[in-house]
Amino acid sequence: MPNSQNAQTHHIERLADVVALPIGRWDANARLVFCNAPYLAWAGRSREQLIGGTLEELYGAQAWAAAKPAFESAFRGEIASYERLLTHPPHPQRWARVQVFPDADARGSVASVFTIATDIHEDIVARDGLIAARKRLDRFTENIPSPLTYVDRDCMLRFVNKAWSTITGIPADYAVGRHVSEVRGEASWLEQQPYYEKALAGGTVHFSRLVEGLVDGPRWMRTSYVPDFDADGAVVGVYTITTDVHDLTVTQEKLRRSVERDALTDALSRHTMMSFIECSIADPNLEYALFFIDLDGFKAVNDEKGHHVGDRLLADVASALRSAVRVEDAVGRFGGDEFLVLARVTGQAGAEALAEHLRVSITAVAEAAGDQVSASIGYALAPADTRDSMQLLHHADEAMYVAKRQGKNRAIPWVHAKG
C-alpha cells in the first residue's frame, strides 16, 4: 500500500510539472518536499534553497500564521484556502490565494498536503477599491445634511440616512424594510405617491410642500425623486433627496405679499388691484361694479391727531371694506386715503345697495374712533358702462368727484355723474 501511495504521489507530481500554477507538497511538519517549475519562479529561489524548509522558515512567521489554519484543515482531510500578501523577493508585493488540499491514501490517511497558488492581486485591489469607495459613499450619505432615502419598486424603504432619521424622528432600523405609507403615514403617502410613480416610470420629478410631523415643527421641503436604473435600463428603485427650503419659501412669500399687498392696510396694492380688475371683467357674462372711495376729512385727522392715528384709521377702513364684501371680491388701496373695491353685483340696484353699505361701514369705523371722517364713493359697472379696465377706473373716479362736489358722504353711479 505505501508503494501504491508513493506511485500515486509521484504521478501527481509529474502532472504538477506541466501545470502553469505554483504547486508544492508539504509533509506533516509543514516542510516543502516537492515543488514544480512554476513554483520555483514564483518563489524566486532554486529547488535546493526550497526543498526541506518549513513554510515559516521559507516565508516568515506572518506567512505561516496565515497558512496554518488551512494546513490543519487539509491534514484533517478537508480542502481549505487562505489569502495573503506575498512580500518575498524578487517579485513586487502581490496578493495570492492558496488552496490547500490533502494528499490522502486509500484509507484516508493524510501524510502530506498540496498547495496551489493563484494570483488574485488585481481582484483584491479592485475589491478593496470598491470597499473603500463604498465606505466613502456610506460616510457621505450618512453625514450629508440633506435627508436621503432609497425605495425599491414596491416603495419599500431600503435605506435612510442619518439626516432623514434626525428630521423625522424615526430610527433607521424601524424605517428600513417598511412601506413608505407605514413609516410616514397614509396621508403623506397619498400626497407623494404620484411622484414616486413618475420616477418609477423613468422620470426625475420634484415636489415642494409643507411637511407636518417633523421634530422641529412644520417646514417647507423640496423633494427630488430620481429613478435608479440597472444595467439593462430598467428602473429598480427610486432615490429621494429632500432639501429644506422653509426660510427661502417664507422669504419669497413675504416678498410676494409685499408686491401684492399694501404694507400699511394689507389691502391689495394698486398694481395687483388693476390686474385683478382686468382679469375679472374679461368675462362678459358676469356683472361687476368698481367702487372708487375717497375719505372725507382724513387730512384733518392727520393734522390734528398725527399720522400714527391716521395710519390706524386707514387700516381699520381697509378691514371694514373687506368685511363688507364677499371673500371672492377685492379691496385695494389706490393711494393715500383712496380705496378701490371690485365686487360682483346684480345690475344697477345691486351696485347701489353695496355702495351704500360700504359708505355706512366706513362711517361706523370713523365714529368708533371718534373721527369726523366719511366717504365719497363713485362707481361704474362692467360690462354695462364699459369692458375696458382703465375706462372703468376712469368712470368710477369721475363719479367720485361728482360725489365730492355734491356735498361728500354719498355714493354716485357713473351713469348719473356723466349727465
C-alpha angles and dihedrals in degrees: 000000000000089000090052090049091049091049091052092048092049090049090053090048091053089051089048091060091063095046113096094222128088107262127180136174121216131193128223090280091055091251117150108244099166139016133172128231095267088054091057091053091044093051094042092224140100124261090250090056092051111036113090096019122117119238089249092051092048100043108013140256094289092056091049092049089056093046102040099082091050092047091050090051092049092051087054088057098262130124112238140167141195139186128228141165109250111223104167120114148279091039126065116252111288137170118243135182113218120201116204119197132171125257094215128179125222091278091053094252113148116212097162142005134223125225126202118190123208125190108237098160096121091047092050093047090049091046093048089048091053092047091050091047090049091050091050090048091048091051090047095049092044096048102035106111093226118088111250130190138172124205130184125230090280090054092247111151110247099169138016125174130225094262090056092051091046096052096042097037089228117129116235093232089059097045100045112088094022132102118258090243092055093049102039101025134259095273093054091046094052089050093051100034096091090054093049089049092052091050091048087053088058105265131118111230137178131213129189121194144143105266117212127200098043123145092246095040132261115339137174109252134181117210125194117204111206123185120233111220125200124217091277093053095254119138109244100170147339131256118208126196119185125203124197105235096163098116092043093048093048090049092049090050091051090049091048092050091046088058096040099038136053106244095220102045103018087231117136114282119251093254094048092046092053090050090050091050093049094050095043100051093046088090107081091198094066126073121220135177122208114207120200108201126193121181116235116219096008094127090061091056090054093046097045103033103024135253094280089064091045091050091051090050091052091052091049091049091051090050091049091050092051089050091050095058136049121273092251091056120087134237120191139173111236094188140296107358094340124110136184127211123189115191140165110251140173108237130304093311093056092048092049092051092049093047090056091047091053092049093050092047091055093047090051092053092050094047091050088055093046093246127138094227129134135165136251109205131192123182142183133190133233128242093003095062099024143330093216115098096213092046090049090053091048092051093050090047091051091050091049091056089050088054088052092051093047092059106286127249092080142096122238127187118223091238088066096037094055091058 
